[in-house]
Amino acid sequence: MQFWAAAKAHGGRIYLPHGAVGGFDVLHTVALMAEAKGQPITAEIHTHKGPASLKNTPLFTDELMTTPEKTVLAVTAAEAIQVLPTKVNVAVAAALASIGPDAMGAKITSVEGFAGDDHCITMETDGLKVTSDVYSRTAEIAGWSIVALLQNLAGPVVLF
């Protein structure tokens, strides 16, 4: 991935806080295992959102407001960022922590009357499956993930 090479070439470090989902350490570990063993690996993030949160995006239609549930996007994380540059940061961050934006699937399902976001990440390789499912009514957890990262950087014990 280009950001790894850029950071290494310039002696920099990139800190990728877990934001709204967490579990980046496990995603990274599974990706490392699969790569080291030459095993195939799959990963997908499936996000459920209320239709109102999709207003002013190319995915929104008035029909979503009265449709119980409809998948409105099913692409890679790299493709998702092109369609929704301000709505798929979690998908791209999870992809960067694991198998990369071109390989990670990203799916968004609109759910009538749903408040908040539910992000379910599933990653599989030979003999191993990891699932992380985080529901949050607000984006508050993303801000607190920065606080947790800063405590981790400054603290005597590093949580990873």
VMD Tcl script that builds the backbone (N, CA, C; Angstrom):
set m [mol new atoms 480]
animate dup $m
set s [atomselect $m all]
$s set {name element resname resid chain x y z} {
  {N N MET 1 A 0.845 -1.181 0.000}
  {CA C MET 1 A 0.000 0.000 0.000}
  {C C MET 1 A 0.886 1.239 0.000}
  {N N GLN 2 A 0.470 2.226 -0.717}
  {CA C GLN 2 A 1.290 3.417 -0.942}
  {C C GLN 2 A 1.603 4.184 0.342}
  {N N PHE 3 A 0.654 4.251 1.269}
  {CA C PHE 3 A 0.921 5.046 2.475}
  {C C PHE 3 A 2.012 4.415 3.325}
  {N N TRP 4 A 2.112 3.056 3.336}
  {CA C TRP 4 A 3.187 2.393 4.070}
  {C C TRP 4 A 4.531 2.797 3.478}
  {N N ALA 5 A 4.627 2.733 2.165}
  {CA C ALA 5 A 5.878 3.056 1.480}
  {C C ALA 5 A 6.255 4.513 1.690}
  {N N ALA 6 A 5.284 5.415 1.627}
  {CA C ALA 6 A 5.555 6.843 1.816}
  {C C ALA 6 A 6.058 7.116 3.229}
  {N N ALA 7 A 5.417 6.512 4.229}
  {CA C ALA 7 A 5.847 6.721 5.616}
  {C C ALA 7 A 7.266 6.182 5.820}
  {N N LYS 8 A 7.529 5.000 5.271}
  {CA C LYS 8 A 8.851 4.401 5.423}
  {C C LYS 8 A 9.917 5.233 4.718}
  {N N ALA 9 A 9.616 5.681 3.515}
  {CA C ALA 9 A 10.589 6.443 2.723}
  {C C ALA 9 A 10.952 7.768 3.376}
  {N N HIS 10 A 10.024 8.340 4.124}
  {CA C HIS 10 A 10.257 9.655 4.720}
  {C C HIS 10 A 10.450 9.603 6.229}
  {N N GLY 11 A 10.580 8.405 6.774}
  {CA C GLY 11 A 10.808 8.261 8.212}
  {C C GLY 11 A 9.609 8.679 9.044}
  {N N GLY 12 A 8.444 8.633 8.468}
  {CA C GLY 12 A 7.240 9.045 9.191}
  {C C GLY 12 A 6.488 7.867 9.791}
  {N N ARG 13 A 5.477 8.194 10.550}
  {CA C ARG 13 A 4.593 7.189 11.146}
  {C C ARG 13 A 3.162 7.641 10.899}
  {N N ILE 14 A 2.312 6.712 10.583}
  {CA C ILE 14 A 0.901 6.998 10.384}
  {C C ILE 14 A 0.135 6.277 11.474}
  {N N TYR 15 A -0.662 7.003 12.207}
  {CA C TYR 15 A -1.474 6.422 13.260}
  {C C TYR 15 A -2.895 6.286 12.744}
  {N N LEU 16 A -3.415 5.083 12.799}
  {CA C LEU 16 A -4.730 4.775 12.276}
  {C C LEU 16 A -5.628 4.377 13.446}
  {N N PRO 17 A -6.321 5.343 14.065}
  {CA C PRO 17 A -7.200 5.004 15.189}
  {C C PRO 17 A -8.371 4.163 14.702}
  {N N HIS 18 A -8.908 3.369 15.604}
  {CA C HIS 18 A -9.967 2.441 15.213}
  {C C HIS 18 A -11.292 3.113 14.890}
  {N N GLY 19 A -11.445 4.363 15.237}
  {CA C GLY 19 A -12.677 5.073 14.885}
  {C C GLY 19 A -13.910 4.400 15.427}
  {N N ALA 20 A -14.883 4.146 14.562}
  {CA C ALA 20 A -16.184 3.642 14.985}
  {C C ALA 20 A -16.250 2.132 15.139}
  {N N VAL 21 A -15.187 1.396 14.819}
  {CA C VAL 21 A -15.323 -0.050 14.831}
  {C C VAL 21 A -14.382 -0.795 15.767}
  {N N GLY 22 A -13.141 -0.449 15.864}
  {CA C GLY 22 A -12.205 -1.199 16.686}
  {C C GLY 22 A -11.752 -2.475 16.006}
  {N N GLY 23 A -10.902 -3.206 16.671}
  {CA C GLY 23 A -10.458 -4.491 16.165}
  {C C GLY 23 A -9.417 -4.451 15.068}
  {N N PHE 24 A -8.811 -3.294 14.828}
  {CA C PHE 24 A -7.813 -3.207 13.757}
  {C C PHE 24 A -6.630 -4.133 14.016}
  {N N ASP 25 A -6.289 -4.352 15.284}
  {CA C ASP 25 A -5.181 -5.249 15.602}
  {C C ASP 25 A -5.475 -6.667 15.132}
  {N N VAL 26 A -6.697 -7.133 15.322}
  {CA C VAL 26 A -7.068 -8.481 14.894}
  {C C VAL 26 A -7.104 -8.567 13.366}
  {N N LEU 27 A -7.668 -7.549 12.711}
  {CA C LEU 27 A -7.709 -7.545 11.251}
  {C C LEU 27 A -6.303 -7.607 10.668}
  {N N HIS 28 A -5.416 -6.807 11.228}
  {CA C HIS 28 A -4.034 -6.776 10.750}
  {C C HIS 28 A -3.346 -8.120 10.985}
  {N N THR 29 A -3.590 -8.722 12.138}
  {CA C THR 29 A -2.986 -10.003 12.477}
  {C C THR 29 A -3.442 -11.104 11.517}
  {N N VAL 30 A -4.736 -11.153 11.229}
  {CA C VAL 30 A -5.262 -12.172 10.313}
  {C C VAL 30 A -4.678 -11.977 8.913}
  {N N ALA 31 A -4.590 -10.728 8.468}
  {CA C ALA 31 A -4.005 -10.452 7.150}
  {C C ALA 31 A -2.544 -10.896 7.103}
  {N N LEU 32 A -1.789 -10.638 8.164}
  {CA C LEU 32 A -0.388 -11.069 8.234}
  {C C LEU 32 A -0.269 -12.586 8.167}
  {N N MET 33 A -1.134 -13.272 8.931}
  {CA C MET 33 A -1.104 -14.731 8.948}
  {C C MET 33 A -1.360 -15.303 7.559}
  {N N ALA 34 A -2.405 -14.811 6.922}
  {CA C ALA 34 A -2.766 -15.324 5.601}
  {C C ALA 34 A -1.657 -15.065 4.592}
  {N N GLU 35 A -1.081 -13.873 4.637}
  {CA C GLU 35 A -0.005 -13.536 3.701}
  {C C GLU 35 A 1.216 -14.427 3.935}
  {N N ALA 36 A 1.589 -14.620 5.205}
  {CA C ALA 36 A 2.762 -15.429 5.524}
  {C C ALA 36 A 2.582 -16.882 5.091}
  {N N LYS 37 A 1.349 -17.365 5.155}
  {CA C LYS 37 A 1.070 -18.758 4.794}
  {C C LYS 37 A 0.659 -18.913 3.332}
  {N N GLY 38 A 0.560 -17.795 2.612}
  {CA C GLY 38 A 0.148 -17.851 1.216}
  {C C GLY 38 A -1.297 -18.288 1.038}
  {N N GLN 39 A -2.133 -17.979 2.011}
  {CA C GLN 39 A -3.535 -18.402 1.976}
  {C C GLN 39 A -4.417 -17.303 1.398}
  {N N PRO 40 A -5.473 -17.692 0.722}
  {CA C PRO 40 A -6.438 -16.686 0.263}
  {C C PRO 40 A -7.157 -16.084 1.464}
  {N N ILE 41 A -7.602 -14.859 1.307}
  {CA C ILE 41 A -8.280 -14.162 2.395}
  {C C ILE 41 A -9.382 -13.283 1.806}
  {N N THR 42 A -10.471 -13.189 2.514}
  {CA C THR 42 A -11.559 -12.303 2.107}
  {C C THR 42 A -11.930 -11.423 3.288}
  {N N ALA 43 A -12.405 -10.228 2.975}
  {CA C ALA 43 A -12.844 -9.311 4.019}
  {C C ALA 43 A -13.941 -8.425 3.455}
  {N N GLU 44 A -14.922 -8.125 4.298}
  {CA C GLU 44 A -16.014 -7.243 3.889}
  {C C GLU 44 A -16.508 -6.475 5.104}
  {N N ILE 45 A -16.906 -5.252 4.863}
  {CA C ILE 45 A -17.611 -4.477 5.881}
  {C C ILE 45 A -19.012 -4.238 5.356}
  {N N HIS 46 A -19.993 -4.571 6.196}
  {CA C HIS 46 A -21.393 -4.364 5.842}
  {C C HIS 46 A -21.960 -3.365 6.847}
  {N N THR 47 A -22.353 -2.202 6.337}
  {CA C THR 47 A -22.852 -1.129 7.192}
  {C C THR 47 A -24.352 -0.956 6.975}
  {N N HIS 48 A -25.068 -0.878 8.087}
  {CA C HIS 48 A -26.493 -0.557 8.052}
  {C C HIS 48 A -26.646 0.889 8.514}
  {N N LYS 49 A -27.424 1.659 7.745}
  {CA C LYS 49 A -27.646 3.080 8.028}
  {C C LYS 49 A -29.123 3.390 7.826}
  {N N GLY 50 A -29.565 4.452 8.462}
  {CA C GLY 50 A -30.895 4.962 8.168}
  {C C GLY 50 A -30.871 5.709 6.844}
  {N N PRO 51 A -31.985 5.706 6.110}
  {CA C PRO 51 A -31.996 6.375 4.802}
  {C C PRO 51 A -31.726 7.872 4.887}
  {N N ALA 52 A -32.109 8.509 5.975}
  {CA C ALA 52 A -31.875 9.953 6.106}
  {C C ALA 52 A -30.385 10.277 6.070}
  {N N SER 53 A -29.540 9.368 6.551}
  {CA C SER 53 A -28.092 9.628 6.550}
  {C C SER 53 A -27.501 9.566 5.142}
  {N N LEU 54 A -28.270 9.058 4.194}
  {CA C LEU 54 A -27.803 8.973 2.808}
  {C C LEU 54 A -28.294 10.124 1.937}
  {N N LYS 55 A -29.086 11.028 2.535}
  {CA C LYS 55 A -29.550 12.184 1.761}
  {C C LYS 55 A -28.351 12.966 1.241}
  {N N ASN 56 A -28.527 13.593 0.105}
  {CA C ASN 56 A -27.474 14.361 -0.565}
  {C C ASN 56 A -26.296 13.490 -1.007}
  {N N THR 57 A -26.569 12.214 -1.251}
  {CA C THR 57 A -25.566 11.325 -1.841}
  {C C THR 57 A -26.181 10.714 -3.106}
  {N N PRO 58 A -25.353 10.157 -3.970}
  {CA C PRO 58 A -25.894 9.523 -5.183}
  {C C PRO 58 A -26.744 8.284 -4.898}
  {N N LEU 59 A -26.682 7.769 -3.680}
  {CA C LEU 59 A -27.422 6.554 -3.341}
  {C C LEU 59 A -28.856 6.812 -2.888}
  {N N PHE 60 A -29.141 8.030 -2.512}
  {CA C PHE 60 A -30.458 8.326 -1.916}
  {C C PHE 60 A -31.550 8.437 -2.969}
  {N N THR 61 A -32.660 7.802 -2.663}
  {CA C THR 61 A -33.907 8.009 -3.395}
  {C C THR 61 A -35.010 8.133 -2.362}
  {N N ASP 62 A -36.086 8.835 -2.690}
  {CA C ASP 62 A -37.199 8.994 -1.752}
  {C C ASP 62 A -37.775 7.641 -1.340}
  {N N GLU 63 A -37.696 6.667 -2.230}
  {CA C GLU 63 A -38.220 5.328 -1.956}
  {C C GLU 63 A -37.574 4.702 -0.714}
  {N N LEU 64 A -36.320 5.055 -0.436}
  {CA C LEU 64 A -35.621 4.481 0.721}
  {C C LEU 64 A -36.310 4.823 2.035}
  {N N MET 65 A -36.981 5.965 2.076}
  {CA C MET 65 A -37.619 6.407 3.327}
  {C C MET 65 A -38.756 5.468 3.752}
  {N N THR 66 A -39.301 4.711 2.809}
  {CA C THR 66 A -40.418 3.807 3.127}
  {C C THR 66 A -40.111 2.351 2.780}
  {N N THR 67 A -38.865 2.060 2.452}
  {CA C THR 67 A -38.469 0.679 2.154}
  {C C THR 67 A -37.853 0.079 3.405}
  {N N PRO 68 A -38.381 -1.051 3.883}
  {CA C PRO 68 A -37.863 -1.627 5.133}
  {C C PRO 68 A -36.349 -1.841 5.140}
  {N N GLU 69 A -35.814 -2.407 4.050}
  {CA C GLU 69 A -34.376 -2.658 3.988}
  {C C GLU 69 A -33.962 -2.830 2.533}
  {N N LYS 70 A -32.878 -2.145 2.136}
  {CA C LYS 70 A -32.402 -2.249 0.758}
  {C C LYS 70 A -30.894 -2.020 0.712}
  {N N THR 71 A -30.174 -2.949 0.077}
  {CA C THR 71 A -28.743 -2.762 -0.134}
  {C C THR 71 A -28.568 -1.746 -1.250}
  {N N VAL 72 A -27.871 -0.654 -0.937}
  {CA C VAL 72 A -27.731 0.443 -1.898}
  {C C VAL 72 A -26.324 0.537 -2.492}
  {N N LEU 73 A -25.390 -0.230 -1.932}
  {CA C LEU 73 A -24.020 -0.212 -2.439}
  {C C LEU 73 A -23.368 -1.543 -2.110}
  {N N ALA 74 A -22.692 -2.134 -3.079}
  {CA C ALA 74 A -21.928 -3.367 -2.870}
  {C C ALA 74 A -20.757 -3.343 -3.843}
  {N N VAL 75 A -19.621 -2.831 -3.365}
  {CA C VAL 75 A -18.420 -2.638 -4.187}
  {C C VAL 75 A -17.191 -2.888 -3.316}
  {N N THR 76 A -16.017 -2.548 -3.804}
  {CA C THR 76 A -14.820 -2.590 -2.955}
  {C C THR 76 A -14.747 -1.281 -2.151}
  {N N ALA 77 A -13.926 -1.273 -1.120}
  {CA C ALA 77 A -13.742 -0.046 -0.331}
  {C C ALA 77 A -13.159 1.065 -1.206}
  {N N ALA 78 A -12.281 0.712 -2.143}
  {CA C ALA 78 A -11.702 1.713 -3.057}
  {C C ALA 78 A -12.782 2.337 -3.935}
  {N N GLU 79 A -13.703 1.536 -4.415}
  {CA C GLU 79 A -14.798 2.058 -5.233}
  {C C GLU 79 A -15.781 2.864 -4.387}
  {N N ALA 80 A -15.998 2.416 -3.151}
  {CA C ALA 80 A -16.940 3.103 -2.260}
  {C C ALA 80 A -16.490 4.530 -1.966}
  {N N ILE 81 A -15.189 4.735 -1.774}
  {CA C ILE 81 A -14.694 6.077 -1.461}
  {C C ILE 81 A -14.905 7.025 -2.636}
  {N N GLN 82 A -14.939 6.489 -3.843}
  {CA C GLN 82 A -15.204 7.321 -5.021}
  {C C GLN 82 A -16.658 7.764 -5.064}
  {N N VAL 83 A -17.564 6.892 -4.616}
  {CA C VAL 83 A -19.000 7.181 -4.641}
  {C C VAL 83 A -19.418 8.050 -3.450}
  {N N LEU 84 A -18.887 7.730 -2.275}
  {CA C LEU 84 A -19.278 8.401 -1.032}
  {C C LEU 84 A -18.058 8.848 -0.229}
  {N N PRO 85 A -17.361 9.868 -0.665}
  {CA C PRO 85 A -16.102 10.236 0.002}
  {C C PRO 85 A -16.246 10.634 1.471}
  {N N THR 86 A -17.442 11.004 1.916}
  {CA C THR 86 A -17.601 11.400 3.316}
  {C C THR 86 A -18.382 10.382 4.135}
  {N N LYS 87 A -18.741 9.255 3.568}
  {CA C LYS 87 A -19.590 8.289 4.277}
  {C C LYS 87 A -18.949 6.921 4.491}
  {N N VAL 88 A -17.788 6.661 3.904}
  {CA C VAL 88 A -17.211 5.319 3.997}
  {C C VAL 88 A -15.822 5.321 4.642}
  {N N ASN 89 A -15.553 6.295 5.483}
  {CA C ASN 89 A -14.253 6.356 6.144}
  {C C ASN 89 A -13.969 5.106 6.971}
  {N N VAL 90 A -14.994 4.522 7.560}
  {CA C VAL 90 A -14.801 3.311 8.359}
  {C C VAL 90 A -14.380 2.151 7.460}
  {N N ALA 91 A -15.008 2.019 6.309}
  {CA C ALA 91 A -14.657 0.945 5.371}
  {C C ALA 91 A -13.217 1.087 4.895}
  {N N VAL 92 A -12.815 2.285 4.569}
  {CA C VAL 92 A -11.458 2.504 4.074}
  {C C VAL 92 A -10.440 2.281 5.189}
  {N N ALA 93 A -10.715 2.755 6.387}
  {CA C ALA 93 A -9.788 2.549 7.505}
  {C C ALA 93 A -9.631 1.055 7.817}
  {N N ALA 94 A -10.736 0.320 7.840}
  {CA C ALA 94 A -10.664 -1.126 8.097}
  {C C ALA 94 A -9.882 -1.821 6.985}
  {N N ALA 95 A -10.061 -1.369 5.761}
  {CA C ALA 95 A -9.316 -1.943 4.638}
  {C C ALA 95 A -7.823 -1.671 4.768}
  {N N LEU 96 A -7.466 -0.460 5.171}
  {CA C LEU 96 A -6.054 -0.114 5.342}
  {C C LEU 96 A -5.419 -0.926 6.460}
  {N N ALA 97 A -6.203 -1.271 7.472}
  {CA C ALA 97 A -5.695 -2.068 8.587}
  {C C ALA 97 A -5.594 -3.546 8.235}
  {N N SER 98 A -6.154 -3.938 7.098}
  {CA C SER 98 A -6.191 -5.369 6.789}
  {C C SER 98 A -5.676 -5.689 5.388}
  {N N ILE 99 A -6.576 -5.881 4.420}
  {CA C ILE 99 A -6.159 -6.399 3.108}
  {C C ILE 99 A -6.115 -5.357 2.002}
  {N N GLY 100 A -6.410 -4.112 2.331}
  {CA C GLY 100 A -6.324 -3.037 1.350}
  {C C GLY 100 A -7.660 -2.708 0.708}
  {N N PRO 101 A -7.819 -1.458 0.285}
  {CA C PRO 101 A -9.088 -0.974 -0.262}
  {C C PRO 101 A -9.530 -1.654 -1.555}
  {N N ASP 102 A -8.583 -2.138 -2.350}
  {CA C ASP 102 A -8.962 -2.793 -3.606}
  {C C ASP 102 A -9.489 -4.205 -3.385}
  {N N ALA 103 A -9.165 -4.816 -2.252}
  {CA C ALA 103 A -9.578 -6.192 -1.978}
  {C C ALA 103 A -10.754 -6.290 -1.010}
  {N N MET 104 A -10.956 -5.291 -0.172}
  {CA C MET 104 A -12.015 -5.359 0.841}
  {C C MET 104 A -13.361 -4.979 0.249}
  {N N GLY 105 A -14.346 -5.797 0.498}
  {CA C GLY 105 A -15.704 -5.497 0.067}
  {C C GLY 105 A -16.345 -4.471 0.981}
  {N N ALA 106 A -17.214 -3.653 0.415}
  {CA C ALA 106 A -17.937 -2.644 1.197}
  {C C ALA 106 A -19.394 -2.653 0.750}
  {N N LYS 107 A -20.268 -2.881 1.703}
  {CA C LYS 107 A -21.692 -2.946 1.405}
  {C C LYS 107 A -22.433 -2.012 2.352}
  {N N ILE 108 A -23.393 -1.264 1.823}
  {CA C ILE 108 A -24.241 -0.395 2.652}
  {C C ILE 108 A -25.685 -0.791 2.429}
  {N N THR 109 A -26.387 -1.001 3.538}
  {CA C THR 109 A -27.809 -1.316 3.490}
  {C C THR 109 A -28.563 -0.221 4.219}
  {N N SER 110 A -29.551 0.322 3.542}
  {CA C SER 110 A -30.431 1.330 4.130}
  {C C SER 110 A -31.569 0.601 4.855}
  {N N VAL 111 A -31.832 1.011 6.093}
  {CA C VAL 111 A -32.881 0.391 6.898}
  {C C VAL 111 A -33.838 1.482 7.366}
  {N N GLU 112 A -35.071 1.364 6.966}
  {CA C GLU 112 A -36.098 2.349 7.324}
  {C C GLU 112 A -36.154 2.548 8.840}
  {N N GLY 113 A -36.134 3.812 9.276}
  {CA C GLY 113 A -36.253 4.149 10.693}
  {C C GLY 113 A -35.014 3.877 11.526}
  {N N PHE 114 A -33.930 3.465 10.912}
  {CA C PHE 114 A -32.708 3.123 11.645}
  {C C PHE 114 A -31.978 4.395 12.045}
  {N N ALA 115 A -31.506 4.447 13.277}
  {CA C ALA 115 A -30.715 5.586 13.754}
  {C C ALA 115 A -29.305 5.108 14.047}
  {N N GLY 116 A -28.320 5.843 13.581}
  {CA C GLY 116 A -26.928 5.486 13.821}
  {C C GLY 116 A -26.359 4.635 12.710}
  {N N ASP 117 A -25.281 3.924 13.034}
  {CA C ASP 117 A -24.606 3.041 12.089}
  {C C ASP 117 A -24.310 1.712 12.769}
  {N N ASP 118 A -24.452 0.638 12.024}
  {CA C ASP 118 A -24.028 -0.676 12.475}
  {C C ASP 118 A -23.001 -1.175 11.463}
  {N N HIS 119 A -21.766 -1.349 11.917}
  {CA C HIS 119 A -20.672 -1.784 11.053}
  {C C HIS 119 A -20.294 -3.217 11.428}
  {N N CYS 120 A -20.453 -4.139 10.493}
  {CA C CYS 120 A -20.070 -5.532 10.719}
  {C C CYS 120 A -18.946 -5.884 9.752}
  {N N ILE 121 A -17.781 -6.190 10.310}
  {CA C ILE 121 A -16.619 -6.568 9.504}
  {C C ILE 121 A -16.421 -8.071 9.648}
  {N N THR 122 A -16.304 -8.746 8.518}
  {CA C THR 122 A -16.033 -10.181 8.509}
  {C C THR 122 A -14.796 -10.427 7.663}
  {N N MET 123 A -13.888 -11.221 8.214}
  {CA C MET 123 A -12.639 -11.534 7.529}
  {C C MET 123 A -12.400 -13.029 7.683}
  {N N GLU 124 A -12.053 -13.693 6.569}
  {CA C GLU 124 A -11.856 -15.141 6.609}
  {C C GLU 124 A -10.620 -15.566 5.824}
  {N N THR 125 A -9.937 -16.547 6.386}
  {CA C THR 125 A -8.843 -17.236 5.715}
  {C C THR 125 A -8.936 -18.688 6.158}
  {N N ASP 126 A -8.071 -19.531 5.659}
  {CA C ASP 126 A -8.144 -20.953 5.946}
  {C C ASP 126 A -8.121 -21.234 7.452}
  {N N GLY 127 A -9.224 -21.772 7.970}
  {CA C GLY 127 A -9.299 -22.155 9.376}
  {C C GLY 127 A -9.519 -21.016 10.351}
  {N N LEU 128 A -9.815 -19.815 9.878}
  {CA C LEU 128 A -9.969 -18.672 10.775}
  {C C LEU 128 A -11.012 -17.696 10.236}
  {N N LYS 129 A -11.931 -17.310 11.095}
  {CA C LYS 129 A -12.934 -16.314 10.740}
  {C C LYS 129 A -13.048 -15.319 11.893}
  {N N VAL 130 A -12.997 -14.043 11.559}
  {CA C VAL 130 A -13.116 -12.971 12.547}
  {C C VAL 130 A -14.310 -12.109 12.177}
  {N N THR 131 A -15.140 -11.812 13.170}
  {CA C THR 131 A -16.271 -10.919 12.955}
  {C C THR 131 A -16.277 -9.864 14.046}
  {N N SER 132 A -16.401 -8.612 13.628}
  {CA C SER 132 A -16.522 -7.489 14.561}
  {C C SER 132 A -17.778 -6.725 14.174}
  {N N ASP 133 A -18.692 -6.561 15.122}
  {CA C ASP 133 A -19.951 -5.881 14.837}
  {C C ASP 133 A -20.158 -4.788 15.885}
  {N N VAL 134 A -20.144 -3.535 15.438}
  {CA C VAL 134 A -20.290 -2.410 16.360}
  {C C VAL 134 A -21.442 -1.522 15.901}
  {N N TYR 135 A -22.406 -1.345 16.793}
  {CA C TYR 135 A -23.498 -0.401 16.549}
  {C C TYR 135 A -23.236 0.843 17.387}
  {N N SER 136 A -23.433 1.996 16.780}
  {CA C SER 136 A -23.302 3.254 17.502}
  {C C SER 136 A -24.374 4.214 17.005}
  {N N ARG 137 A -25.149 4.744 17.939}
  {CA C ARG 137 A -26.202 5.690 17.566}
  {C C ARG 137 A -25.626 7.020 17.124}
  {N N THR 138 A -24.450 7.387 17.672}
  {CA C THR 138 A -23.784 8.642 17.297}
  {C C THR 138 A -22.346 8.335 16.870}
  {N N ALA 139 A -21.651 9.328 16.383}
  {CA C ALA 139 A -20.253 9.168 15.971}
  {C C ALA 139 A -19.281 9.402 17.126}
  {N N GLU 140 A -19.783 9.501 18.333}
  {CA C GLU 140 A -18.965 9.832 19.498}
  {C C GLU 140 A -17.787 8.875 19.695}
  {N N ILE 141 A -17.982 7.597 19.431}
  {CA C ILE 141 A -16.908 6.613 19.628}
  {C C ILE 141 A -15.686 6.935 18.770}
  {N N ALA 142 A -15.895 7.513 17.597}
  {CA C ALA 142 A -14.766 7.852 16.726}
  {C C ALA 142 A -13.863 8.884 17.400}
  {N N GLY 143 A -14.455 9.893 18.014}
  {CA C GLY 143 A -13.673 10.894 18.732}
  {C C GLY 143 A -12.931 10.294 19.922}
  {N N TRP 144 A -13.612 9.432 20.658}
  {CA C TRP 144 A -12.977 8.792 21.803}
  {C C TRP 144 A -11.856 7.852 21.383}
  {N N SER 145 A -11.909 7.344 20.153}
  {CA C SER 145 A -10.818 6.480 19.692}
  {C C SER 145 A -9.517 7.271 19.579}
  {N N ILE 146 A -9.616 8.568 19.302}
  {CA C ILE 146 A -8.421 9.429 19.264}
  {C C ILE 146 A -7.851 9.576 20.671}
  {N N VAL 147 A -8.724 9.761 21.648}
  {CA C VAL 147 A -8.282 9.861 23.044}
  {C C VAL 147 A -7.582 8.567 23.450}
  {N N ALA 148 A -8.172 7.425 23.088}
  {CA C ALA 148 A -7.566 6.134 23.423}
  {C C ALA 148 A -6.201 5.980 22.754}
  {N N LEU 149 A -6.083 6.410 21.508}
  {CA C LEU 149 A -4.802 6.338 20.799}
  {C C LEU 149 A -3.749 7.193 21.512}
  {N N LEU 150 A -4.116 8.413 21.871}
  {CA C LEU 150 A -3.167 9.305 22.555}
  {C C LEU 150 A -2.749 8.735 23.908}
  {N N GLN 151 A -3.691 8.154 24.659}
  {CA C GLN 151 A -3.336 7.514 25.934}
  {C C GLN 151 A -2.385 6.350 25.691}
  {N N ASN 152 A -2.634 5.602 24.626}
  {CA C ASN 152 A -1.789 4.472 24.299}
  {C C ASN 152 A -0.367 4.924 23.960}
  {N N LEU 153 A -0.257 5.996 23.221}
  {CA C LEU 153 A 1.057 6.516 22.836}
  {C C LEU 153 A 1.846 7.043 24.030}
  {N N ALA 154 A 1.137 7.629 24.993}
  {CA C ALA 154 A 1.809 8.257 26.138}
  {C C ALA 154 A 1.916 7.337 27.347}
  {N N GLY 155 A 1.148 6.250 27.358}
  {CA C GLY 155 A 1.098 5.397 28.547}
  {C C GLY 155 A 2.231 4.394 28.634}
  {N N PRO 156 A 2.404 3.843 29.842}
  {CA C PRO 156 A 3.459 2.851 30.063}
  {C C PRO 156 A 3.119 1.464 29.503}
  {N N VAL 157 A 1.838 1.224 29.230}
  {CA C VAL 157 A 1.388 -0.049 28.670}
  {C C VAL 157 A 0.736 0.245 27.322}
  {N N VAL 158 A 1.174 -0.449 26.282}
  {CA C VAL 158 A 0.627 -0.244 24.947}
  {C C VAL 158 A -0.416 -1.321 24.663}
  {N N LEU 159 A -1.636 -0.875 24.431}
  {CA C LEU 159 A -2.712 -1.795 24.082}
  {C C LEU 159 A -2.768 -1.889 22.572}
  {N N PHE 160 A -2.755 -3.089 22.055}
  {CA C PHE 160 A -2.808 -3.259 20.601}
  {C C PHE 160 A -3.777 -4.345 20.259}
}
mol reanalyze $m
mol bondsrecalc $m
mol representation Tube
mol addrep $m
